[in-house]
Amino acid sequence: MLELKDVRLGYGKSRVVNGIGFTLRDGGRLAVLGRNGVGKTTLLRGVVGLLPLSGGSVRFCGRDVSALRPHVRCRMGMAYVPQGREILPGFTVRENLELGCLDEKDKNRTARRMERVLEWFPVLKDHLGRAGGVLSGGQQQQLAVARALMTSPKLLILDEPTEGVQPNVVEGFGRVLLRICAETGLSVLLVEQNLSFAREMAGDFMILQKGEAVCSGKMPELGEETVRRYLSV
């Protein structure tokens, strides 16, 4: 599904990500972990094409996409939910969702997509006519994910999806995401500070430190000593 080789990224002369590589299989779920400022968000921006590579390559569904623009990668099946959600607060919930399928000319297909995402996130159905900006943090995060799912992606890329979401909402949110993966075969690339949520969501992990991958493996192999060394504040 996704393969990175020796990916390097930075801003100007500042190198932030230095030589990262991994493979995410079809239907896999990988959590990228690490303390603040180690390059996690920068890595995701490189994967989706919002930041040009300084070196290395990104392959998606067997194709080198390293030089492709973000909208092309989106049409190929990447969907990105950035940190902070970035919904359009003045647009209604329905309008935000419809933005996820602007390229779709078949109105019936759009309606079917809308019906499905509202089945996954029924709270949004009661707010279709409300502005996205008046929703709670948890509802806005659901809207951001639902909007991404309107593209019918193969790969869902999530940056800190539990940030600003009440703890009692996070558990249910995780169950919904796992249900979506089970029903669709969706692959997930996740950056997350909430370790409990990451353990629930992902089958594999990779830990970054100073822009480099220092540890990776199956999520059950992530022990407390590693957590204390690389993740504890």
C-alpha positions in Angstrom: 0.0 0.0 0.0 2.7 2.5 1.1 6.4 2.3 0.9 8.9 4.9 2.0 12.7 4.6 1.3 15.3 6.9 2.8 12.8 9.8 3.0 14.4 13.1 4.0 12.4 16.3 4.7 13.1 19.8 6.0 12.3 23.4 5.9 14.8 25.6 4.2 18.3 24.5 5.4 16.8 22.8 8.5 16.6 19.0 8.2 13.7 17.6 10.2 13.3 14.0 8.9 16.5 12.1 8.0 16.4 8.8 6.1 13.1 7.2 7.2 11.8 4.1 5.5 8.9 1.7 6.2 6.4 -0.5 4.4 2.6 -0.4 5.2 0.8 -3.4 3.8 -2.7 -3.3 2.3 -5.1 -3.2 5.2 -2.3 -2.5 7.8 -2.4 0.1 10.5 0.9 1.8 11.5 1.3 4.2 14.4 4.1 6.7 14.3 5.1 7.7 17.8 7.5 10.1 19.5 7.8 13.1 21.6 6.8 16.6 20.3 9.1 18.1 17.7 10.7 14.8 16.4 9.3 15.1 12.9 6.0 13.1 13.0 3.8 15.8 11.3 6.6 16.7 8.9 6.7 13.0 7.8 3.0 12.9 7.1 3.2 16.1 5.1 5.9 14.5 3.0 3.8 11.4 2.4 0.8 13.4 1.2 2.9 15.8 -0.9 2.4 19.0 1.1 6.1 19.1 1.6 8.6 18.2 -1.1 11.1 15.5 -0.4 14.7 16.5 0.1 15.6 12.9 -0.8 14.3 9.3 -0.9 11.0 8.2 -2.4 7.3 7.5 -1.6 5.5 4.7 -3.4 1.7 4.3 -3.1 -0.1 1.3 -4.5 3.0 0.3 -6.4 3.6 3.7 -8.0 6.3 6.3 -7.2 4.3 9.3 -6.2 7.3 11.3 -4.9 6.8 14.1 -7.4 3.0 14.1 -7.6 0.9 17.0 -6.2 -1.3 16.4 -3.2 -4.6 16.4 -5.1 -3.2 13.7 -7.5 -2.3 11.5 -4.5 -5.8 12.1 -3.1 -7.4 10.9 -6.3 -5.2 7.8 -6.1 -6.7 7.0 -2.7 -4.8 8.9 0.0 -6.9 10.9 2.5 -5.3 13.1 5.1 -6.8 14.5 8.3 -4.4 17.1 9.6 -3.7 18.0 13.2 -6.3 20.5 14.3 -8.8 19.0 11.9 -9.0 22.1 9.6 -12.7 21.8 8.8 -14.3 24.9 7.3 -16.0 26.4 10.3 -18.4 28.7 8.3 -19.6 25.8 6.1 -22.4 23.5 7.3 -21.7 19.9 8.2 -23.2 18.8 4.9 -21.1 21.3 2.9 -18.0 20.1 4.6 -18.8 16.5 3.8 -19.6 17.4 0.2 -16.1 18.9 -0.2 -14.8 15.4 0.1 -16.3 14.3 -3.2 -16.1 17.4 -5.4 -14.6 15.3 -8.2 -17.5 12.9 -8.1 -20.0 13.6 -10.9 -22.5 10.9 -10.0 -24.9 12.4 -7.5 -26.3 9.0 -6.6 -22.8 7.8 -5.7 -22.2 10.9 -3.6 -25.5 10.3 -1.8 -24.5 6.7 -1.1 -21.1 7.9 0.3 -22.9 10.4 2.5 -25.3 7.8 3.8 -22.5 5.5 4.7 -20.4 8.0 6.6 -23.4 9.2 8.5 -24.0 5.6 9.5 -20.5 5.5 10.9 -20.9 8.9 12.5 -24.6 9.2 13.3 -24.1 12.3 15.5 -23.4 14.3 12.4 -26.8 13.4 10.9 -28.4 15.6 13.5 -26.2 18.6 12.6 -26.1 18.6 8.8 -27.5 22.1 8.6 -25.3 23.6 11.4 -22.0 25.3 10.9 -19.0 23.1 11.5 -17.5 25.7 13.8 -20.2 25.4 16.4 -19.6 21.6 16.9 -17.7 20.2 19.9 -14.1 19.2 19.5 -15.1 15.5 19.3 -17.8 16.2 16.7 -15.4 18.3 14.6 -12.9 15.5 14.6 -15.6 13.1 13.5 -16.6 15.5 10.7 -12.9 15.8 9.6 -12.6 12.0 9.4 -16.0 11.7 7.7 -15.0 14.3 5.1 -11.8 12.3 4.4 -13.8 9.1 4.0 -16.1 10.8 1.5 -13.2 10.4 -1.0 -13.5 6.6 -0.6 -9.8 6.3 0.2 -7.5 3.3 0.3 -5.2 4.9 2.9 -6.4 7.1 5.8 -3.7 9.3 7.3 -4.5 10.8 10.7 -2.4 13.4 12.6 -3.2 13.5 16.3 -6.9 12.5 15.9 -7.6 12.5 19.7 -6.2 16.0 20.3 -8.8 18.2 21.9 -11.3 15.3 22.2 -12.7 14.5 25.6 -11.4 11.2 27.0 -14.9 9.7 27.3 -15.4 10.3 23.5 -12.0 8.9 22.5 -12.9 5.2 23.2 -16.0 5.3 21.1 -14.2 7.1 18.3 -11.6 4.3 18.3 -14.3 1.7 18.0 -15.8 3.4 15.0 -12.5 3.7 13.2 -11.8 0.0 13.8 -15.3 -0.9 12.5 -14.6 1.2 9.3 -11.3 -0.6 8.8 -13.0 -4.0 9.2 -15.8 -3.1 6.8 -13.7 -1.5 4.1 -10.2 -2.9 4.4 -8.9 0.6 4.8 -5.2 1.1 5.6 -4.2 3.6 8.3 -1.1 5.7 9.0 -1.5 7.3 12.4 0.5 9.9 14.4 -0.7 9.9 18.0 0.4 11.1 21.4 -2.3 9.1 23.2 -0.5 5.8 23.6 -3.6 3.9 24.7 -5.5 4.9 21.6 -2.5 4.1 19.4 -2.2 0.6 21.0 -5.9 0.0 20.3 -5.8 1.3 16.7 -2.5 0.1 15.3 -1.0 -3.3 14.6 2.5 -1.9 14.1 4.5 1.0 15.5 7.5 3.1 14.6 9.1 5.6 17.1 10.9 8.7 15.9 13.6 10.6 17.7 15.3 13.6 16.2 13.9 12.9 12.8 15.1 9.3 12.7 13.3 5.9 13.3 14.9 4.4 16.4 12.5 1.6 17.1 9.8 -0.3 15.3 7.8 -3.5 15.5 4.4 -5.1 16.3 2.4 -3.1 18.8 2.3 -5.9 21.4 6.1 -5.7 21.4 6.1 -2.1 22.6 7.3 -2.6 26.2 7.4 -0.2 29.1 11.1 0.3 29.0 10.9 1.5 25.4 8.0 3.8 26.4 10.0 5.3 29.2 13.1 5.8 27.0 11.5 7.4 24.0 7.9 8.5 24.8 7.7 9.6 28.4 7.8 13.3 29.0 
